[in-house]
Amino acid sequence: MLQVTRLLGAAAVCAAALSSLSVMPPATAAAGPAAGPVGGTAAPPPVRDEDRVDRLTVTVRDAGKGVDGTYEVYCRPQRGGSHPDPRGACAAVERSTRAGRNVFAPVPEGSVCTMQYGGPATARVTGTWAGRPVDARYDRRDGCQIGRWDRLVPLLPELRSPGAS
């Protein structure tokens, strides 16, 4: 019984704290930095889906004849571009996108990666995705880099590692 009482008391304190918070109305946010939260550091509003344009440029080098080149891919509002598979390219990025995580982030420092070589291919992806700028570089110098590359196939071309059957 004592635990239930403590739990209800904690819930009441949390509810009171939440009710004391005020949300700044949109008109106040537009008034300028002085009207924002502490220090005037209001974050910009999120990009609305209808205003979002997802456009990427992919440059592939040293991947082989017929694969090297620069391709454009548009995912929103419509899929298209000079990429050989714009629908698949957009789907690859969309399936790898997670809230709060950068789909194009490099392999974290200190990662333990297998010592395998995936070939000399490199790629650079630039543009805009989910309202944010993109400038990412890819290679296949170890297992982590190969995995990072392969997660974005077919945005990046599907390649076999040297010696793979």
N, C-alpha and C positions, 0 to 999 in steps of 0.2 A: 504494500500500500504506500509506503514511504517513497519507493521508486516512482510510482505513478504520479504522486504529488509533485515530486521534483521535476519529472518530465513535463507535466502540465505547466508548472511555473516557468520552466525554460522556454516552452512554446509561447507563453504569454509575453515574456520579455522579448523574444524574437519578433512576434507580431507587432508589439509596440514600437520596436526599432524600425521595422519596415514601414509602418504607417507614418512614422515621422519623416521619412524620406520624401522629398518632393521631386517631381519630374518637371524639368524645364520645358514649357510649351514651345513648339516650333517657331512661333513668332519671336520669342525671346532669343532663341538661338541665332536668328537672322540679324538681330540687332547689333552684333559685333562682339569682339573678344572680351570687352569689359563685362558683357552680360553672361558670359559662359561660367562654367564651374570654377573652382578654386584656381587662381592663376590665369584664368582666361584661356585654358588649353582645351577647348571643346573639340572633340574628334569630328571629322567630316561625316556626314550621313552616309550610310551604306549605299552602294550603287544599286539602283532598282533594276530588275531583270529587263524591263522594257527599254532602259537606257544603256544597257550593257552591249558592248561590241567586243567579241573575242576574236582577235586576229593575231596569227603567229606566222613568223618567217622562219623556216628551217633551212639551214645551210649544212650540207653533208660533204665531207672531204675524205678521201682515201678509203672509201667503202667499196669501190669497184666500179667498173664500167657500167653505165646505165643506172647507177644509184647516186653517184655524186651530183650535186647541183644545189640550187636554191629554189625552194618551194614556198608558196603562200598558202595558208589555210585559214578560212573564215568559219567560225563555229556558231556565232550569234550575230545578228538575228537569223541569218540563213547559213547553211553549210555550203562551202564551195572553195574555189581557189585553184591554183596550178598544182597543188599536191596530187600525187597519183591516186590517193584514196582519202579524200577530205572527210567523208562520213566516218571511216575507221579511225582516222587521225583524231577527230573531235571526240569520238567515243573513248579512245585510249586515254586522253587527258581527263575527260569527265569521270571515268571509272577510277582514276587515281587521285581525284580531287577530294580532300577531306576538310571539313570546317576547321579553321585555325591552323592548318598546315600548308606549307608551300609545296605544291606538287613538283616544282622545279628546283627544290632545294638541293644543294650538294650533299654528298655523303658526309655524315657528321665526323668531325675530327676525332681521331682515336678509335675509329671503327676497326674491328678485326675482319680482314678480308682474305679470301682465298688467293693464293698466288697462282693465278691463271691469267693467260694473256688472250684477249679477245680480238686482237688484230689492231691495225693502225688507224681504223676509222675514227673520225671526230665529227661532232655536230655542234652547232650553236643554234639555240632557239631564242628569238627575240619577239617582242610585240606586247600585247596586252591580253591578260587572262583574268576573268572575274574582276575587272576594273582595276587591276594592278599591273604595273610594268613587269615584263619578263626579260631577262638576259641571262641565259643559262648555257653552260658548256658541258659537253658530254664526250667521253672517250671510253675505251674498253680495256684499260690497262690492268685491271684486277677484277676479282669476283664481285666486289661491291659496285664497281662502275658498270660492269656488264649487266648486273641486276637492275641498276638504275636505268640504263639504256633500254633493256628489254621490257620494263614496265610501261614504256611509252610507244612500243611497237603497236600500230603502224605509223604513228607520227614520225618516229625514227625508223629507218629501214630495218627489217629483220635480217640479222647477219649470223652466220655460224662462226664460232671460234676456230682458228687454225687447228687442224688436226681432228676436229669433231666430225663424226660421220653422220 
